[in-house]
Amino acid sequence: MSSGLSHPPPTRLSPILDSDKTAQPSKPASSFWYLQPSEWDVLLLSTSLKLLLFPAYRSTDFEVHRNWLAITYSLPISQWYYEATSEWTLDYPPFFAYFEKFLSYFAPLVDARIVDLQNLKYDSWTVVAFQRSTVIITELVLGAALLRFIRGAVDPPTQRIMSLSLFLHPGLLIVDHIHFQYNGFLFGILLWSILMAREGNKLASGILFAVLLNFKHIFMYLAPAYFVYLLRSYCFSPLGHFQIKSFLSLANSIIAVFVLSFGPFIVMGQIPQVLSRLFPFTRGLNHAYWAPNFWALYSALDRSLLLYTKTTGIGLAVKEAGVASSSRGLIGDTVFAVLPNVQPIHTFLLTVSVQMVFLLKLWLTPTYKSFLTTLILCGYASFLFGWHVHEKAVLLVLVPLSLLAAERQAYFRTFMLASIAGIYSLFPLIFTPAESIVKVVYSTIWLVFVYRALAHRVYEYPRSLAYVVIDTLEKIYVAGFIPLHIVVTALSFMHSGPTVTPVACVPSHDFTCPEPEPSAQTSPGANWQFLPLLLTSVYCALGCVWAFFRLSFVYLKGDMYQGHLNTLQ
Amino acid sequence: MEKQGMKDWIVPGAIVVSLYLKWCLGLGSHSGKNSPPLFGDYEAQRHWMEITNHLPVKQWYTYDLQYWGLDYPPLTAYHSWLCGLIGSWLNPSWFSLDDSRGLETSSSQVYMRSTALASDTLIYLPAVLMFVKTWHVSRSRRTQNLALLTLLFQPALLLIDFGHFQFNSVMLSFTLLSLNFLASGNDILGAVFFVLSLGFKQMALYYAPAVGSYLVAKCIHLGPAEGSRLFLRLALTTVMAFVLLFAPFLPPFSPLSTVLHPITRIFPFDRGLFEDKVSNFWCASNVVLKWKNIASPGLLVKISTVFTALGFAPGVTLLLRTGFQQRAASGKPEHKASPRTSPMLPLLVYVLLTSSLSFFLFSFQVHEKSILLPLLPMTLLMSSSAPTSSTFLWGALMNNMAMFSMWPLLKRDGLGVQYLVMLALWNRLLGYNPFAQPKRKLIHLLSAAANTSAIVIHAMELLFSPPARYPDLYPVLNVLVTTPVFGFCLLWSIKSTVQIAWALQGPGTTLKREGAGLEPKAATSDKQLDKITVRPPLPESFRSQEEEKDRTS
C-alpha cells in the first residue's frame, strides 16, 4: 500500500499526448497498488465527471436507498424485512441490507436527518452528496478489479482499453450516477469473480459469485453458467473423474456464504417473509417500459396484427381483453389480442432450453473463454426471454461482453451492436432535458472512443458475400439510431407541452412501478404518449436479439476462431 | 494505441469534452437560484432577454431599473434580444413580460444554459482556435494543442459562464479576435473587434490603454506618411463602429437624448468604491484604512483613476517608446517598415495584462468576477510556455488564485463541488503542482505560500465557523492572500514588459532579435516576422533549444 501513496510526478497532458504510455510493460503483480500516471488521470477524470453529476436528476431509487439506510440504521434486524413506513420496502438480499447498514454508520456524521425513518423524500444537499459519494467510492471495487484485469492480461494494452471502457461505461453512468443505483459496486464483485476464474482460482470465483447473489438476486441470470463451469472444471478432473473433496469444499463454502447472509433470518424464522419481499409474484410479462427483448418484439407484433385486423377487417380471432390492454405498455397482466398469451412457465421453459444449448457446450469445453461466453449468453437468454425483465438488466450482458470485445472481429461487432442497442435502451430512464443531453453526448463520446481504439485491432477482411451483406445491414441498423433519436425527441417534445404533465413513463424502481394517474391516461394524445418508448423498445430489441443470435452462432460454431483468450485454460 | 491516429483526435476530442464539461457544469446551481425577490445574475440575463423582446429600443435602458435594469452596452442588449427571440419562439412563457420574473422551470433553465453554451461555441471557440493558429503558427503541433487545452478548460471562466451564469466569454473572445487580427497585421479589423468587445461589456475598457497605445505606437512606427494614414483610417472605422453599435439610440431612429440612457447606465459612478469582497487594493487596504471615512466618493474616484493610470503607465510608455525607436531604426530606406509587421507585437499581450491588472487592482467599482479580464492575457501568455518556465508558473498561480478569490461567490452560488473539480482537472491537465517546484525563485516561494494559505483557509472554513464578531473573516482572509498575489503579477508583467522592450531595442540593432527570444511569446511573433520579412533565420542554437523544450515538456 505504501508504494501507492508515493505519487509519481505528473506529466503534462499525459493521458492524451503521451499515448505511448499504454505500451509500457505492465507492473508485476506485486506492485498491484501502484497506479501509473495515466491511471491516476483516468481516476481523476472519471471521478470529476461523476462529481459534476451530483446535482443531476435522480430517480425514486435515490429515495429507496435513503429509506434503506434509515431502516437498517434505526431498526433491529428482525424488523428490516417487515418495515413498511415507506412504500419502498427493503427487497434486496441480506448482504445488501448489511451493506446499507455499514453505510448508515457514516450518514449521521454528515447529517442525522438522512437516517430518520419518518423523513421521507429527504432531498437536501447533504443527503445527495452523501449518497452520491457512496456510489463513487464503492465503485472503486470495480476499478480495482479492472486494474487487476490489466496486470495479468494476455494482451495488456488491449485489456487496458477494455478496462477503461468498462470503468467509464455509459450504462453505469446513466444507471448509477444519474438514475442512482450501486451497480458499479456489484459488477465490481462480478468482475472479481470472473477474474478469479481467469486466474484459475475457481473456488474463490464461486464464493465471490455466491456473495454477489446475496447482494442482488438478479445475478441469478448468470448462475447456470457458474454452476456448470464450477461443477465441470472444479469438481471433475479433466478426465471426468468426480473430485469429492473439491465438490465438498465448494459446496460448503457456498453454503457458508448463504448462512452468513440468511443465517439471522433463518434463526428468527423470517425466511418466508424475506423471500416474499425478494420475489413478489405480482408482475406482468413486460415491465412498464418494455425491456428491449424478445417479448417486446412479440408484443409489438401483436399490436401490429391487431391494427392490421382492425384496418383490413381480416377475420383473425381478436380477444377483447387484449384490445383493452392496449399499447400503453403499462404494468399488470399483459394480455395479447391476437397472439397466444404467455405464462411465466412458458418464459421459464424457453429461457432454460436456450441456456441448455450453451451449457452443454460449456460442459464439453470448460475453458475460461468458453465460461465467459456462456456466462454472457446465459445472462442474455434470461434478459431476452425472461418474465418481467427490466431494461437495466441489459448491463448483465454488456459488462461481461466488454471483456470479449477485443477477442476477434466477430465478437467486437457483436459487442458494438449490443452496446449501442443496450445503452440506447437505457436512455428512457433519463427523461429530463438537461440530463438527456448528458446521456447522449457522453454515450456518443464513449462509443467513438471505444470504436476508434479497438476497431483496427480486430480488423479482418470480409470473406464472403454473406458477410458483406450482413455488414451493410448492421451499418444501416446502427445509422438508424440517428433518425430514431430525432423522432423520439420530437415526439416527446410534442407531448411534454405545457399542459401534459410528463407522465414519468419511467420504471421508477426495480420491483414496483405504480400505475400512472388515470387522468393522465385519458388526456388527449395519451394513446400516443408511449409511442416514443415503444419505438425505442422495438428498435433496440431488434439489435439485442440479433446480437444474441450473432454471439450464439460465433460461440457454437466457434472452434476455428482463435483469439488471445484461447491461451487461457 | 496508434499514436498518429489518436493525435488527429486531440483537437476534436478536446472540443467535444470541453462542451460536455460546460454542459455538466450547467446541471448545477446558478447565481441567485431560488432566492426571491431579486435572484441573481442569471435572472438579470434572463430579464434582459425578456425586456428587449417586449419593449421598444427606447425603453431598454429605462424600464423598471430597480429590477435588474440593463447596464451593459448595446451589443449585450442585441445578444439578449436574439436569445430571447429564439426562446420566445420555442416557448413564449419563458420570456413573457413581467410574468416571467424569477422563472426557474427546468426547461427554461435548459434553454438559458444552451444560450451560454451556444454563444461560447460560436465565438470563443473559433477565437481560441484562431489564436493558436496565428500566434503559435510556427510552434510544434503539440504546443499548439497544449495552448488550446489550456484556454479551453480555463476553470475560472468556465465556472463563471456556465456555473454562475454570464456571457463573459463573448466579450473576451471579441478581444481575442482583435488580438488575432492585430497579430496578422490587420489593424482595422482588430480595432473593429475591440469596439465590439467594448460594446458587449464596458469592462473591456480594462484593455483599452493597451490596445489604444499599441495602435498609436504602430502609427508612429510606420512613419509620418503611412502612419497618419493608418491613424485616420483607424479613427474613422472606430467611430463608425461605435455609431453603428449605438445606431438605434441615435437620430433618426430615436431622439438624440436617448443615447444618454445606455451611457448613464453603463458608467455608474454613484456606487461604492468596491462591492462585497474583491481582491483588489482598495478592499484589501480597507482592513486597515477605512476609505469611506477618509475621503469623499468624488475624491476616491479621482484617486483610484490616478492609481490605475500609474499602474498601466509603464506598459503604455514602453509600447509607445518602442514604436518611436523602431521608427528611428526603420528610417533608413533599406528598413522601410511594412504595415503588415510590427515590432511592438511581442509587448502587446504583456501590456494587456499590465493594463487590465492595474484596472482590477486600483479602479473604481470592481467586481470579483472582473479578474477574468487580466486572466485572459495571462492565460494566453502561459498557454505556449514550457511547464518549467516562469511564465507558466505565474500563469498557473494566477489562475488558481483567481479561482480562490472567487470562492466566496461560488460558494454562495452552490458551486463548491464544481469549483473543486475544475481546479483539480485543470491543474492535472497541465501537470502543475505548486508544491513540487524547486524553491529557487520568487515565483516558486510565492506559489507555495499562496497555495498553502488557500488550502489552510479552506480547511479552517470547513472546520470552524467564523467568530460572531467577524462574520466576514474568511472572505477577508481570502482577499488578504489573493491581493498581494495579483499585485506581484502586476509587477511581474511590468518587469517582463521592460525586459522585452529592452531586448527589442537592444544595445544595437543586430542583437535585438535574439534578445526577444527570451520570452516564448516574443520568440513566436518574431518567427512570424521571419516568414513575412526577408531576414536571416534565427541562430541554429536558439531554434533547436526552442524545439527541444517542446519535445521534452
Interface residues (C-beta under 8 A of the other chain):
Chain A: P9 P10 T11 R12 L13 S14 I16 L17 S19 D20 T22 D41 L44 L45 S48 L49 L51 L52 L53 F54 P55 A56 W125 A129 P157 I161 T432 P433 A434 E435 I437 V438 V441 Y442 I445 R452 A453 H456 P498
Chain B: M1 E2 K3 G5 M6 K7 W9 I10 G13 A14 V16 V17 L19 Y20 L21 W23 C24 L25 G26 L27 G28 S29 N91 S93 S106 S107 Q109 V110 R113 R142 N145 L146 L149 P387 G414 V417 Q418 L420 V421 A424 L425 R428 L429 L430 G431 N433 A436 S553
